């Protein structure tokens, strides 16, 4: 009998907690739906009042004293249809087992949380975790060339050993190329959508949805019935730029959405990389411009990215180097190899200086030693004897 009562009490407690969580989410959804509020003002109101519910139940006079909250916003805050619409969205979320990420929750991506205009709430579909893994965003023109496609595929293949999460916008061109390359290399990939989950854009990409959901998924801060609008892309791009540690532009014309994403990433103080191309190539002009005006670092290979971001492999992940049984070294190779044996990890410039060799000769010698399996390169232009 006692065990039965304890079970009933525990069930009641769980239901109370669940109802409280549902109520919190309901009011967050209602606040998110208020016209003209925006994520920055929504966070400001929550910080002032303590919660979304308190914002929507606070007296208009008190809210009017908050900087940036005008008459238009106040009028929309007390609109009862916000809660009614929020109830419908909450039912959809529960029915489809969607995961929500509120900006004050622990599961909210840490990098995105630091962006002032990040969404107060977004929705997740699929199977992915954003913790403890490098995350990079790859974007570019929808009219990708064979040059851009080859570079994108090789870049992701070469980065596979670092196990990054590949983020993009699920659009034509560079976006879908990045997603497909990630899947091919068994990497998690995330599509950030400019519409709700009831729509697929472009429709021809519907065939990739299930595969991406199995090893990644989708993110959006739009409600399930929200249709694609031109202005939605700007909102989507802030998530693409904010959620990752670096944004890579593969190809872009002189104007385009990917350049806007690069600007947003720069405003967040994130690393931006651009792939250079010939000055006459239409879809390299945007990238060349980013590099020319120091808005992006030049990206010619995966090595450039790894070195600048200072990625390091775990010991168990390190690439195995086949060491030759009988090694024949030239006099210069022996000089460099002996120096590394005696000094451990060392920078290329210091190896050159201490061995009294020109930098280009040192670089060539190190490459030959690496091919012979007696030296391995490390991030940051470091080298080490094996």
ABEGO torsion letter per residue (X at the ends): XAAAAAAAAAAAAAAAAAAAAAAAAAAAAAAAABBGAEAAAAAAAAAAAGBAAAAAABBAAAAAABBGBBAAAAAAAABAAAAAAAAAAAAAAAAAGBBBBBAABAABBAAAAABAABBABBBBBEBBBABGBBBBBBBEBABBBAAAAAAAAAAAAAAAAAGBBBBBAGBBEAAAAAAAAAAAAGBBBBBBBABBAABBOBAAAAAAAAAAAABEEBBBABBAABBBBAAAAAAAAAAAAAABABBBBABBBABEAAAAAAAAAAAAGBBBBBBBBBAABAAAAAAAAAAAAGABBBBABAAAAAAAAGBBBBAAABBBBBBBABBBBBAAAAAAAAAAAAAEBBBAAAAAAAAGBBAAAAAAAAAAAAAAGABBBBBGGBBBBX
